[in-house]
């Protein structure tokens, strides 16, 4: 088998259980130690007060591949990483990992707090099997990447969380491990450093197998070629359709959105209508939105209506502004806006619409309602990008 296709991580039917309280944990722990000492079999099934933190997880990871573990807090991701890194022993299943393993799974993990940053670099490298000479060749590069040169000879216990992440990632990445395990700790870093980390991962990936845990789906979609969605220790989805796995992740939170209304009592929303069946948008098919507002106080100009479409992470991705110059709207008591959205280009998934009314002259808001409508976009293929542009193309061969 070629080196670039070598299987570096093999996880077969791995499970890990814990007790729900300290008393039962101590009881079962003592029982297992005694049975193991006497050469008796240990009960690997669930006992009272126990639960599966990780249950029957399997995957293979080759050199040059990155697998993303996603799921809500408590889904079992971090527990699985600790099993992979040898911090926990699995109760069932088998793990085979080849080569040097670099792990960044907990803030400050692997650092001796009373030693300086420089001393911790040597410590971490020796654990991975590097000689002092090999470390000295990479030392300056590690310090430069971490951007904490002035603090490198300060005890790590005095570092901020961001400094620990910088040093931890710099050490893990520059020692060029065969397997790199990264937990959510990267979220602690600033944006500039995070982008630098991903650039480094891009550089390492052809020669490394990466296991990546994050709640940031843009990060996951950027580097992962396989995804595992976990829930209560079990695998809900596993595959190479990254967009599908991410959408299933967001579906778990789709019912948590609530309408938030902000107004100054000048206008009130009377009704919202669409011609969409079950609020389902089809790519390239126009659709209509109708908003009716009741005017509680007279105004001099027709308000500006602004619609903002947001993606699954509540990030604005598109907007529509309706502004018509009408100096007097007379004695009107209601205003109706009808909008035709032309040729929508959203890709598959769920999107949320916010609506606002603004004073045309001062741009001060009359009313804003968040999450007023949730759309589902249907189509033929799963994609993570929020929308796909139309284009006219010409390809020539010479």
Protein Blocks (a to p, Z undefined) as FASTA:
>chain_A
ZZklccfbdcehiacdddfbfklmmmmmmmmmmmmmnopacdfbdcehiacfbghiaddd
dehiacddeddehilmmmmmmmmnopaccfbdcdddedjddddfbghihiafkbcfklmm
mmmmmmnopafklmmmmmmmmmmmnopmmmmmgcfklpcfklmmmmmmmmmmmnopabdc
ddfklmmpcfklmmmmmmmmmmmmmmpccddddfblklmmmmpcbdcddeehiafbgcjb
lklmmmmmmmmmmmmpccddddehlaccfbdcdfbehhiacehiacddddddddfbdcfb
dcddddddddfkopafbdcddddddfbgcjafbdcdddddehiabdedddddddddddfk
lopafbdcehkbccddddfbdcfbfbdcddddddddZZ
